[in-house]
Amino acid sequence: MSKIDKFESRFIQYDPAGRVFRVNRDAYTSASVFEEEKKKILYKSWIVLGHESEVANKGDFVTRRVIDKELIFNRDAQGNVNVFFNSCMHRGPAVCKEKSGNTKTFVCPYHGWAFRANGQLVSAGSNEADAGYPPSYFEPGGVSLMRVKNVAQRAGFYFVNFDENAMPLDDFLQDAGKRLDRIASQSAVGFEMIVGVHEYDINANYKLLCENSYDGYHVLQTHATYVDYMGQVLKGSDIDPGVRGVALTFGNGHAAFEMPIRAGRPIAQWLPHWGEAAKKLIEDKRKEVIARLGEEVGANVCDMHSNMVVFPNSIINDQQTILARTIIPLSQNRMRVRAWTVAPKDEHPKLRKIRMENILSFLGPGGFATPDDVSMLEWAQTAYESTDVKWNDFSKGITADEETMRTTANYNDELQMRAYWLQWDKMMAAK
């Protein structure tokens, strides 16, 4: 996309020559805006549902809420991946109450209608011959759980879109798809789900977590304790603990930052306190990745930590582990976050242990990062709702000739948030 000229809309004040970009706080606080953006943005965008490793085996299933839709994500007896609405085709109750598991059938608790893992109705109670329904109900092409029409995957990540006229996933992702491919290239044999999903609520608008997730500007201030801790961990070594990097925008509002920060990665970035045995394993892993991908790409995969936001509410953290976060917007000032992690199938037990410790120490519920971030987002939301200040400022690093939607900037500028808000505003302005 070419340079965007000065304009003002319901929600944005944008003046590149004056180096100003502001967003109206109604976008975070208004119940009517929230309902409007559900229809114009959330229902019309591709949203991360899960990872193929979560339904690796025939019969595996996961139940998920995406926006305000209750879904079943599963693999059937033929090995096909399906996404169904979690509602009986008879009188409506959920046919699956478990969060995950393995099953051949989904049975409605109300009247006993049973559906195979491929969605087909197989029984209408204890004896379908006496149920009073025509045989066609139970034949292929008969009654079946309702499918989500638009389901697609990229690099093992499954997405859904509730818009009848959805563009293809790859067109929607633009260059963000290449970033997903890069993450998937960490393993030559594929990934597996690390058991356990972390869910928590935040009393703030969901877009605040998107902004925060690739905001390099807040790292030194908000996470000062972690920065100090890493300084102590690396003290006496020749490893530079400095924070630096680049922000990247990928089109359609997707963006990321990437940093060569030395926080440690099982993929191939060693820290001294992990010991010499881990160092040898990590060196071997680095050699394998570079031999497979080439020096330039391989070194980038091994060295760079990145956070990516797939517009409008999916987050992929490629840091001390690969952590996917999907946000369920509950209202204009409350969200539910679902986070889970994947790892290479052939990962050495010692490196898997390091990965698990990384999750707990930084990204987990009691880690260095998550509690800090949750506090900041809730404090921001409270201020929006209890003061008369009307605009948020995203002007850091803006230039008069900035091609916002697909370019690069310093990691701690606010380019990526400007790209997000320009896409959000564009979709909100659509008739």
KOLVEX-243306 format. One line per 2 residues: their letters; for each residue x, z, y of C-alpha. Coordinates in Angstrom, 2 decimals, always signed. Last residue first. Example, Ala and Ser with C-alpha at 12.3 -4.5 7.8 and 13.67 -1.06 7.14 Angstrom:
sa	+13.67:+7.14:-1.06  +12.30:+7.80:-4.50 $
This chain:
ka	-21.17:+4.45:+0.27  -17.44:+5.19:+0.20 $
am	-16.13:+7.60:+2.84  -15.50:+10.35:+0.26 $
mk	-13.40:+7.94:-1.78  -11.17:+7.06:+1.17 $
dw	-10.91:+10.71:+2.20  -9.70:+11.76:-1.24 $
ql	-7.18:+8.90:-1.35  -5.84:+9.82:+2.10 $
wy	-5.83:+13.48:+1.10  -3.67:+12.96:-1.99 $
ar	-1.21:+10.71:-0.16  -0.87:+13.28:+2.63 $
mq	-0.28:+16.00:+0.04  +2.57:+13.99:-1.52 $
le	+4.23:+13.35:+1.83  +4.38:+17.05:+2.71 $
dn	+8.15:+17.46:+2.99  +9.97:+19.90:+0.71 $
yn	+11.09:+17.34:-1.88  +12.51:+14.98:+0.76 $
at	+10.61:+11.72:+0.85  +9.63:+8.81:-1.38 $
tr	+7.13:+5.91:-1.24  +3.81:+4.69:-2.58 $
mt	+0.69:+5.98:-0.82  +2.34:+7.04:+2.42 $
ee	+3.99:+3.92:+3.68  +5.55:+5.89:+6.56 $
da	+6.30:+3.84:+9.68  +5.75:+6.56:+12.31 $
ti	+7.35:+9.23:+10.16  +5.88:+12.35:+8.56 $
gk	+8.33:+14.97:+7.30  +6.01:+17.95:+7.72 $
sf	+2.65:+16.86:+9.14  +0.31:+18.45:+6.60 $
dn	-1.55:+20.81:+8.95  -4.80:+22.51:+7.99 $
wk	-7.64:+22.34:+10.52  -10.67:+24.40:+11.59 $
vd	-9.42:+27.86:+12.56  -12.56:+29.94:+13.16 $
ts	-11.63:+32.72:+10.74  -13.17:+34.39:+7.67 $
ey	-13.81:+31.52:+5.27  -10.52:+29.67:+5.73 $
at	-8.63:+32.96:+5.75  -10.12:+34.01:+2.41 $
qa	-9.20:+30.64:+0.92  -5.58:+31.01:+2.07 $
we	-5.31:+34.52:+0.65  -6.71:+33.25:-2.66 $
lm	-4.20:+30.41:-2.78  -1.26:+32.68:-1.93 $
sv	-2.16:+35.28:-4.55  -2.59:+32.66:-7.27 $
dd	+0.81:+31.17:-6.43  +2.71:+34.44:-6.69 $
pt	+0.93:+35.36:-9.94  +1.82:+31.95:-11.44 $
af	+5.49:+31.73:-10.50  +7.58:+34.65:-11.80 $
gg	+5.64:+35.07:-15.01  +2.81:+37.42:-15.92 $
pg	+0.17:+34.79:-16.63  +2.76:+32.26:-17.86 $
lf	+4.63:+29.66:-15.81  +7.91:+31.48:-15.15 $
sl	+8.89:+34.10:-17.73  +6.24:+33.38:-20.35 $
in	+6.73:+29.62:-20.45  +10.51:+29.90:-20.39 $
em	+10.45:+32.44:-23.23  +8.41:+29.99:-25.31 $
ri	+10.84:+27.16:-24.59  +13.81:+29.37:-25.48 $
kr	+12.17:+30.22:-28.81  +11.54:+26.52:-29.43 $
lk	+15.22:+25.86:-28.71  +16.24:+28.39:-31.34 $
ph	+13.69:+27.03:-33.80  +15.09:+23.47:-33.44 $
ed	+12.55:+21.00:-32.06  +11.41:+18.38:-34.59 $
kp	+7.80:+18.19:-33.45  +8.82:+17.98:-29.80 $
av	+6.87:+20.46:-27.62  +3.42:+20.73:-26.09 $
tw	+1.97:+23.24:-23.63  -1.43:+24.47:-22.55 $
ar	-3.07:+25.44:-19.28  -6.75:+25.70:-18.35 $
vr	-7.48:+26.71:-14.77  -10.94:+27.80:-13.65 $
mr	-11.81:+27.27:-10.01  -13.63:+29.13:-7.24 $
nq	-14.22:+28.52:-3.55  -16.19:+25.23:-3.34 $
sl	-17.67:+25.95:-6.75  -16.65:+25.94:-10.41 $
pi	-13.93:+23.27:-10.16  -12.45:+23.07:-13.68 $
it	-8.74:+22.41:-13.27  -6.60:+20.87:-15.96 $
ra	-3.08:+22.12:-16.39  -0.60:+20.53:-18.77 $
li	+2.72:+22.28:-19.40  +5.77:+20.47:-20.70 $
tq	+8.48:+23.15:-20.85  +11.06:+24.65:-18.50 $
qd	+9.89:+21.93:-16.13  +7.66:+18.95:-16.79 $
ni	+4.46:+20.27:-15.19  +1.51:+17.91:-15.59 $
is	-1.44:+18.64:-13.30  -4.94:+17.16:-13.42 $
np	-7.43:+17.63:-10.55  -7.83:+14.52:-8.34 $
fv	-5.47:+12.74:-8.70  -2.80:+13.08:-11.35 $
vm	-0.62:+15.79:-9.85  +2.98:+15.76:-11.06 $
ns	+5.53:+18.56:-11.21  +9.09:+17.62:-12.06 $
hm	+12.28:+19.16:-13.40  +15.06:+16.62:-13.60 $
dc	+18.14:+16.99:-15.75  +17.25:+15.70:-19.22 $
vn	+14.87:+12.88:-18.34  +17.08:+11.81:-15.43 $
ag	+20.17:+11.83:-17.64  +18.35:+9.67:-20.18 $
ve	+17.15:+7.18:-17.58  +20.64:+6.61:-16.16 $
eg	+22.67:+6.88:-19.37  +20.46:+4.87:-21.70 $
lr	+17.19:+5.84:-23.36  +18.12:+6.35:-27.02 $
ai	+21.80:+7.27:-26.64  +20.91:+9.38:-23.60 $
ve	+18.22:+11.31:-25.50  +20.40:+11.88:-28.56 $
kr	+23.41:+13.00:-26.50  +21.22:+15.46:-24.59 $
kd	+19.86:+16.89:-27.83  +23.36:+17.40:-29.16 $
ei	+24.38:+19.17:-25.95  +21.26:+21.34:-26.20 $
lk	+22.03:+22.36:-29.77  +25.67:+23.13:-28.90 $
ka	+24.63:+25.20:-25.87  +22.07:+27.11:-27.94 $
ae	+24.83:+28.30:-30.26  +27.03:+29.14:-27.26 $
gw	+24.62:+31.61:-25.69  +21.26:+31.45:-23.88 $
hp	+22.71:+33.56:-21.05  +24.84:+30.60:-19.93 $
lw	+21.94:+28.22:-19.16  +21.68:+24.82:-20.83 $
qa	+19.74:+21.75:-19.69  +18.86:+19.36:-22.52 $
ip	+15.22:+19.14:-23.58  +15.17:+22.92:-24.00 $
rg	+15.24:+23.08:-20.19  +16.99:+25.59:-17.92 $
ar	+16.25:+26.59:-14.33  +19.09:+24.55:-12.86 $
ip	+17.22:+22.67:-10.13  +17.70:+18.90:-10.46 $
me	+14.36:+18.49:-8.70  +11.38:+16.16:-9.01 $
fa	+8.27:+16.12:-6.86  +5.13:+14.37:-7.85 $
ah	+2.33:+12.09:-6.68  -1.01:+10.52:-7.56 $
gn	-3.29:+9.62:-4.63  -4.15:+6.12:-5.85 $
gf	-0.48:+5.07:-5.70  +2.65:+6.67:-7.15 $
tl	+3.98:+8.99:-4.44  +7.40:+10.58:-4.93 $
av	+8.91:+13.75:-3.48  +12.65:+14.29:-3.87 $
gr	+15.03:+17.09:-4.78  +16.81:+20.20:-3.65 $
vg	+17.01:+23.86:-4.61  +20.52:+25.21:-5.20 $
pd	+21.49:+27.11:-8.36  +24.78:+25.17:-8.72 $
id	+26.30:+25.85:-12.13  +30.02:+26.80:-12.11 $
sg	+29.22:+30.18:-13.60  +30.01:+33.58:-12.08 $
kl	+26.46:+34.19:-10.97  +24.05:+31.88:-12.80 $
vq	+21.64:+34.61:-13.93  +22.00:+36.43:-10.59 $
gm	+21.12:+33.34:-8.58  +18.28:+32.69:-11.00 $
yd	+16.86:+36.12:-10.18  +17.18:+35.53:-6.44 $
vy	+15.27:+32.24:-6.75  +12.67:+33.98:-8.89 $
ta	+12.17:+36.76:-6.35  +12.01:+34.23:-3.50 $
ht	+9.10:+32.43:-5.18  +6.79:+32.31:-2.15 $
ql	+9.55:+31.72:+0.40  +12.10:+29.53:-1.38 $
vh	+9.47:+27.56:-3.31  +6.86:+26.99:-0.58 $
yg	+8.16:+23.66:+0.74  +8.44:+22.07:-2.71 $
dy	+4.68:+21.59:-2.89  +3.95:+19.76:-6.14 $
sn	+1.66:+22.35:-7.73  +0.59:+23.95:-4.47 $
ec	-1.41:+20.96:-3.29  -3.21:+20.65:-6.62 $
ll	-3.82:+24.40:-6.65  -5.37:+24.21:-3.19 $
ky	-7.53:+21.28:-4.27  -9.41:+23.57:-6.67 $
na	-10.88:+25.67:-3.84  -10.03:+29.34:-4.18 $
ni	-11.01:+32.44:-6.12  -8.78:+31.62:-9.07 $
dy	-9.96:+31.86:-12.67  -7.77:+32.03:-15.77 $
eh	-7.29:+30.18:-19.03  -4.07:+30.10:-21.08 $
vg	-4.39:+28.05:-24.26  -2.55:+29.10:-27.39 $
vi	-0.84:+27.26:-30.22  +2.05:+25.06:-29.14 $
me	+0.63:+21.58:-29.63  +2.92:+19.07:-31.31 $
fg	+4.89:+16.20:-29.88  +6.28:+12.87:-30.98 $
va	+9.19:+11.75:-33.17  +11.58:+10.23:-30.60 $
sq	+11.00:+13.09:-28.18  +11.75:+13.34:-24.47 $
sa	+10.27:+9.84:-24.10  +6.78:+11.33:-23.70 $
ir	+7.74:+12.72:-20.29  +8.99:+9.30:-19.19 $
dl	+5.77:+7.67:-20.39  +3.79:+10.15:-18.30 $
rk	+5.92:+9.19:-15.27  +5.29:+5.53:-16.00 $
ga	+1.56:+6.20:-15.95  +1.90:+7.83:-12.54 $
dq	+3.02:+4.39:-11.32  -0.57:+3.05:-11.33 $
lf	-2.75:+5.74:-12.91  -6.07:+4.08:-12.08 $
dd	-4.96:+0.65:-13.25  -3.65:+2.20:-16.47 $
lp	-6.96:+3.99:-17.03  -9.06:+0.86:-16.69 $
ma	-11.50:+0.96:-13.72  -14.64:+3.02:-14.21 $
ne	-17.98:+1.28:-13.64  -20.21:+3.65:-15.61 $
df	-18.34:+6.60:-14.08  -17.89:+9.64:-16.32 $
nv	-14.13:+9.20:-16.84  -12.17:+10.82:-19.66 $
fy	-8.43:+11.08:-20.28  -6.33:+11.68:-23.39 $
fg	-2.60:+12.37:-23.03  -0.45:+10.93:-25.83 $
ar	+1.61:+8.67:-23.57  -1.55:+7.21:-22.07 $
qa	-4.98:+7.68:-23.58  -8.46:+6.36:-22.95 $
vn	-12.07:+7.58:-23.04  -14.88:+6.04:-20.97 $
kv	-18.32:+6.15:-22.57  -18.43:+9.83:-23.44 $
rm	-20.23:+9.72:-26.76  -23.71:+11.02:-27.51 $
ls	-23.95:+12.64:-30.93  -25.47:+10.19:-33.35 $
vg	-28.91:+9.06:-34.48  -28.87:+5.73:-36.29 $
gp	-26.07:+3.16:-36.16  -24.84:+4.23:-39.56 $
ef	-27.84:+5.68:-41.44  -29.34:+9.13:-41.06 $
ys	-32.01:+8.39:-38.43  -32.80:+5.10:-40.19 $
pp	-34.32:+7.08:-43.06  -37.36:+7.88:-40.84 $
yg	-37.85:+11.54:-39.87  -40.42:+13.88:-41.43 $
ad	-37.97:+16.59:-42.43  -38.89:+16.57:-46.08 $
ae	-36.11:+14.26:-47.22  -33.84:+15.98:-44.68 $
ns	-33.80:+19.14:-46.74  -32.04:+22.17:-45.22 $
ga	-32.20:+20.79:-41.69  -32.06:+17.36:-40.13 $
sv	-29.00:+16.18:-42.04  -26.27:+13.57:-41.73 $
lq	-26.48:+12.59:-38.05  -23.44:+10.49:-37.13 $
gn	-20.95:+11.94:-34.62  -17.72:+10.85:-36.35 $
ar	-17.15:+14.50:-37.36  -20.46:+14.34:-39.21 $
fa	-23.57:+15.70:-37.50  -25.89:+18.42:-38.79 $
wg	-29.35:+19.26:-37.44  -29.96:+22.86:-38.40 $
hy	-32.96:+23.66:-36.23  -31.45:+25.94:-33.55 $
pc	-27.86:+26.57:-34.69  -26.91:+22.87:-34.40 $
vf	-24.36:+21.98:-37.06  -21.10:+20.08:-36.43 $
tk	-19.65:+18.65:-39.63  -16.33:+18.07:-41.39 $
tn	-14.59:+20.93:-39.61  -11.25:+22.06:-38.20 $
gs	-10.80:+24.52:-35.36  -11.06:+24.90:-31.61 $
ke	-13.07:+26.62:-28.89  -15.92:+27.49:-31.26 $
kc	-19.55:+27.11:-30.19  -20.14:+23.62:-31.59 $
va	-23.56:+21.96:-31.83  -24.44:+23.03:-28.29 $
pg	-28.20:+23.33:-27.90  -30.24:+20.23:-26.96 $
rh	-33.54:+19.77:-28.70  -32.79:+16.94:-31.13 $
mc	-29.66:+15.09:-30.01  -27.70:+18.34:-30.17 $
sn	-25.41:+18.85:-27.20  -21.62:+19.02:-26.89 $
ff	-21.13:+15.61:-25.27  -18.83:+13.70:-27.56 $
vn	-15.19:+12.60:-27.35  -13.77:+10.91:-30.42 $
vn	-10.32:+10.31:-31.94  -10.36:+8.21:-35.10 $
gq	-8.61:+9.40:-38.26  -11.33:+8.14:-40.63 $
ad	-12.41:+11.72:-41.35  -12.88:+12.39:-37.63 $
rn	-10.49:+13.54:-34.91  -12.00:+15.69:-32.17 $
fi	-12.69:+16.35:-28.49  -16.13:+17.98:-28.08 $
le	-17.40:+18.12:-24.50  -19.27:+20.36:-22.05 $
kd	-19.62:+18.60:-18.66  -19.32:+20.52:-15.38 $
iv	-15.88:+19.26:-14.29  -14.46:+18.82:-17.80 $
rr	-15.42:+21.65:-20.13  -13.65:+21.54:-23.45 $
tv	-14.34:+22.04:-27.14  -11.40:+21.27:-29.43 $
fd	-11.61:+19.65:-32.85  -9.47:+18.97:-35.91 $
gk	-11.32:+17.30:-38.80  -8.53:+14.85:-39.62 $
na	-5.28:+16.29:-38.31  -3.44:+16.00:-34.98 $
ve	-6.33:+17.03:-32.77  -4.38:+19.13:-30.26 $
se	-1.37:+16.84:-30.72  -3.32:+14.00:-29.10 $
hg	-3.25:+15.84:-25.80  -6.20:+17.00:-23.74 $
lv	-9.00:+16.08:-21.35  -6.99:+14.78:-18.40 $
iw	-9.31:+13.35:-15.74  -9.92:+9.70:-14.87 $
sk	-11.84:+9.56:-11.60  -15.43:+8.63:-10.72 $
yl	-17.16:+11.91:-11.64  -14.59:+13.90:-9.65 $
ik	-14.54:+11.65:-6.59  -17.90:+10.50:-5.23 $
kk	-20.33:+12.67:-7.18  -18.22:+15.81:-7.39 $
ee	-17.03:+15.16:-3.85  -20.58:+15.35:-2.51 $
ef	-21.36:+18.62:-4.29  -18.18:+20.17:-2.88 $
vs	-18.95:+18.83:+0.61  -22.38:+20.51:+0.42 $
as	-20.82:+23.83:-0.62  -18.43:+23.69:+2.35 $
ty	-15.22:+25.73:+2.19  -12.28:+23.57:+1.13 $
ad	-13.13:+20.19:+2.68  -14.69:+22.12:+5.57 $
rn	-11.09:+23.06:+6.34  -10.57:+19.77:+8.18 $
vr	-7.31:+18.11:+7.20  -4.46:+17.37:+9.65 $
fv	-1.68:+14.78:+9.85  +0.44:+14.51:+13.00 $
rg	+3.66:+12.59:+13.63  +2.48:+11.31:+17.04 $
ap	+3.24:+7.77:+15.92  +1.75:+8.52:+12.49 $
dy	-1.53:+9.88:+13.95  -3.93:+11.00:+11.23 $
qi	-6.80:+13.44:+11.85  -8.72:+13.81:+8.60 $
fr	-12.05:+15.23:+7.39  -14.92:+13.45:+9.08 $
se	-12.59:+10.60:+9.97  -9.80:+9.98:+12.49 $
fk	-7.39:+7.05:+12.46  -3.82:+6.02:+13.27 $
di	-2.52:+3.15:+11.20  -1.72:+3.16:+7.49 $
ks	+1.55:+1.51:+6.41  +1.27:-0.83:+3.47 $
m	+0.00:+0.00:+0.00 $
